């Protein structure tokens, strides 16, 4: 690409070139790494754990590039692919970690759980993005962050569990997109 295309066109081109030019992953890493770290940090109990999970994520991405099949839209599907690996790594990590090591709930406003993050740009951006959500999505995302079960949250909101899960998923997607926009601008 000659550099004159839109950001999405350039990113699509990089992903399409991955099978033949795996060194392009460095450019992609620069774009995606902050968003992946923000996602993992929002769901892990410490910065150290989050960084370790992110490292495992990128190692898995690198080692699976030869099996990755480019699909259209190239950038969107590759980004989803990386986030899916990160989510699996989070699940693996939480299974390995004993329940006593994890906080029962996560409240970003609680001083004892900040782990030195209060001045961290990503956490501030995440908080702003959550606050900007429409109320129905914000309630679903916050319930998840507090560690409440889907049934508890749905009952509090007086909606079916499936509706809660849909709102939570849409809310989390909006937060990721908001963070990506703000962190990459």
Legacy VTK file of the C-alpha trace (Angstrom):
# vtk DataFile Version 3.0
C-alpha trace
ASCII
DATASET POLYDATA
POINTS 185 float
0.000 0.000 0.000
1.333 3.461 -0.794
0.120 4.990 2.476
-2.619 7.072 0.867
-5.541 4.819 1.835
-7.745 5.155 4.870
-6.608 3.606 8.121
-9.030 0.718 7.629
-7.749 0.109 4.079
-4.159 0.083 5.321
-5.022 -2.286 8.174
-6.951 -4.557 5.791
-3.904 -4.626 3.513
-1.596 -5.547 6.409
-3.834 -8.448 7.432
-4.070 -9.692 3.833
-0.261 -9.633 3.631
0.170 -11.650 6.859
0.370 -15.125 5.274
3.129 -14.056 2.872
4.788 -11.424 5.082
4.491 -12.401 8.748
6.750 -9.462 9.720
3.707 -7.200 9.208
2.504 -8.432 12.620
4.776 -5.832 14.245
2.740 -3.028 12.687
-0.506 -4.724 13.666
0.803 -5.265 17.203
1.444 -1.520 17.572
-2.210 -0.842 16.731
-3.883 -3.649 18.695
-1.677 -4.050 21.776
-3.164 -1.134 23.771
-6.726 -2.372 23.213
-5.843 -5.962 24.085
-4.080 -4.811 27.246
-7.063 -2.638 28.204
-9.443 -5.585 27.772
-7.242 -7.928 29.786
-6.577 -5.366 32.522
-10.288 -4.760 32.914
-10.789 -8.440 33.679
-7.689 -9.427 35.617
-6.778 -8.884 39.231
-3.378 -7.229 38.758
-1.244 -5.391 36.240
1.367 -8.165 36.363
-1.234 -10.811 35.557
-2.606 -8.674 32.738
0.814 -8.196 31.181
1.521 -11.920 31.434
-1.812 -12.780 29.825
-1.160 -10.266 27.041
2.246 -11.766 26.403
0.689 -15.244 26.206
-1.930 -13.842 23.831
0.624 -12.405 21.430
2.758 -15.556 21.555
-0.340 -17.547 20.575
-1.171 -15.088 17.804
2.386 -15.336 16.437
2.509 -19.123 16.594
-0.882 -19.490 14.920
-0.320 -17.069 12.025
0.414 -19.928 9.632
-3.057 -21.326 10.364
-4.897 -18.002 10.229
-7.195 -17.747 7.226
-7.806 -14.190 6.020
-11.523 -13.401 5.785
-13.291 -10.192 4.812
-13.482 -7.633 6.245
-9.835 -8.446 6.907
-9.060 -6.012 9.717
-12.270 -6.586 11.643
-12.001 -10.382 11.537
-8.309 -10.407 12.482
-8.976 -8.008 15.360
-11.776 -10.301 16.558
-9.427 -13.274 16.202
-6.834 -11.614 18.468
-9.469 -10.624 21.043
-10.842 -14.174 21.063
-7.370 -15.506 21.845
-7.033 -12.924 24.641
-10.389 -13.982 26.102
-9.331 -17.651 26.046
-6.067 -16.747 27.772
-8.022 -14.883 30.454
-10.212 -17.935 31.013
-7.155 -20.206 31.174
-5.491 -17.870 33.657
-8.537 -17.647 35.896
-8.863 -21.426 35.943
-5.239 -21.785 37.031
-5.519 -19.141 39.712
-7.135 -20.263 42.927
-10.430 -18.636 43.835
-8.937 -17.212 47.008
-6.439 -15.155 45.016
-9.144 -13.397 43.019
-11.224 -10.547 44.391
-14.878 -11.502 44.756
-15.802 -8.346 42.920
-13.932 -5.743 40.964
-14.687 -2.115 41.617
-12.358 0.265 39.759
-13.175 2.956 42.326
-12.029 0.848 45.302
-8.578 2.055 46.426
-7.438 -1.408 47.534
-8.070 -2.813 44.046
-6.482 -0.076 42.021
-3.043 -1.748 42.065
-1.415 1.562 41.222
-3.698 2.146 38.264
-5.504 5.318 39.280
-3.344 7.494 37.068
-3.174 5.010 34.257
-4.516 6.421 31.012
-6.214 3.196 29.948
-8.185 2.863 33.156
-9.294 6.480 32.950
-10.354 5.993 29.339
-12.213 2.805 30.258
-14.071 4.572 33.068
-15.038 7.404 30.734
-16.223 4.951 28.099
-18.335 3.037 30.622
-19.848 6.272 31.925
-20.746 7.333 28.374
-22.778 4.174 27.754
-26.558 4.383 27.623
-27.935 3.413 31.050
-29.214 -0.054 30.052
-25.756 -1.083 28.788
-23.852 0.640 31.610
-25.886 -1.275 34.243
-25.151 -4.590 32.526
-21.406 -3.898 32.234
-21.135 -2.647 35.823
-22.949 -5.712 37.150
-20.412 -7.903 35.414
-17.546 -5.840 36.841
-18.971 -6.286 40.354
-18.845 -10.041 39.814
-22.590 -10.575 40.032
-24.032 -13.601 38.270
-26.089 -13.111 35.098
-29.188 -14.285 36.989
-28.636 -11.743 39.795
-28.137 -8.891 37.362
-31.118 -9.842 35.204
-33.288 -10.050 38.318
-32.145 -6.603 39.543
-32.807 -5.101 36.111
-36.107 -6.997 35.831
-35.235 -8.402 32.398
-34.685 -11.920 31.025
-31.144 -13.341 31.356
-30.787 -13.442 27.556
-31.600 -9.744 27.334
-29.024 -9.001 30.036
-26.376 -11.036 28.195
-27.145 -9.237 24.952
-26.904 -5.830 26.649
-23.686 -6.817 28.418
-22.113 -8.012 25.164
-23.193 -4.886 23.296
-22.038 -2.682 26.177
-18.624 -4.365 26.330
-18.288 -3.999 22.567
-19.123 -0.292 22.823
-16.525 0.118 25.591
-13.847 -1.654 23.510
-14.637 0.477 20.451
-14.675 3.672 22.527
-11.334 2.772 24.133
-9.784 1.882 20.814
-10.885 5.195 19.357
-9.657 7.241 22.319
-6.378 5.364 22.835
-5.466 5.379 19.152
-6.298 9.019 18.482
LINES 1 186
185 0 1 2 3 4 5 6 7 8 9 10 11 12 13 14 15 16 17 18 19 20 21 22 23 24 25 26 27 28 29 30 31 32 33 34 35 36 37 38 39 40 41 42 43 44 45 46 47 48 49 50 51 52 53 54 55 56 57 58 59 60 61 62 63 64 65 66 67 68 69 70 71 72 73 74 75 76 77 78 79 80 81 82 83 84 85 86 87 88 89 90 91 92 93 94 95 96 97 98 99 100 101 102 103 104 105 106 107 108 109 110 111 112 113 114 115 116 117 118 119 120 121 122 123 124 125 126 127 128 129 130 131 132 133 134 135 136 137 138 139 140 141 142 143 144 145 146 147 148 149 150 151 152 153 154 155 156 157 158 159 160 161 162 163 164 165 166 167 168 169 170 171 172 173 174 175 176 177 178 179 180 181 182 183 184
